[in-house]
Amino acid sequence: MKKFFLPFLFVFFTSTFLYSQDQPPQGQTQPTVTQPKTFTSHIKSGFYMKFGGSFPMVDFANQHMNYYPYKGTIDTIKFNQAKFGFVFELGYLIYIGPSFANHHLRAGIDATFLTASFNPTDQALPPNSKSSKKYEYWYYFGGQKFGPVLTINPVDYLMIDLSYKVNATAAWYNSMWGSNYTLNEVSLGIRYRIMLFAFQYNWGKVRFTYNQDDNPKYWLDTSTFRILVGIKI
């Protein structure tokens, strides 16, 4: 019996001694190991709605008394100087793949399904008019915009959107229709949670013509700078 009891006592006392050596002194606690914080990206796809002001730029804002002749008539249409107008946009940010650069960046597509804007013009007398009443004509634009977007999430819910889009546009001005499917736009957007601000520069020319295909075509520079506010959900 002793030859089994003595080894048991040896193992018991040895393990007890080693365990006591691993424990902190009485009254002290083990130091807490702090895990490094990881950044959680908040860059998510979603719908947005924007509205704001449209400032005419370049020739669009400085037409030089350009007249468009109706075919077969002596009447003409004047392209009046455009003034400050308004813009409305509805779209969706579509992110492709995961975020990168420690989750601070994410790439995707900025798809504006509907963009609509208008700019009034200076009041003027119609050409060959016998009346002294002045008229204010309007430039109307509508279309869609698509292009790549890169979103930067530097901290918390703050987002910075950088995008380039191709703008397909249809236009109308004083009985004349216009179009261009390759207008260009660069945009800077700043978002926090659902609120957003955007600055856009849209440039290019729209080809206007009267309602008959064999009428002359007139290319009008319709470049604008836009400031918008809105929400993204």
Protein Blocks (a to p, Z undefined) as FASTA:
>chain_A
ZZmmmmmmmmmmmmmmmmmmmpccehiacdddddddddddfbdcdddddddddddehjll
mcghiacddehiabdcddddddddddddddddddedjdeehhlaccdddddfbdcddddd
dddddehiabfbdcddddddddddddddddddfbhjbccddddddddddddeehiacddf
kbccddddddehjbccdddddedddddddfbfkbccddddfbdcdddddddZZ
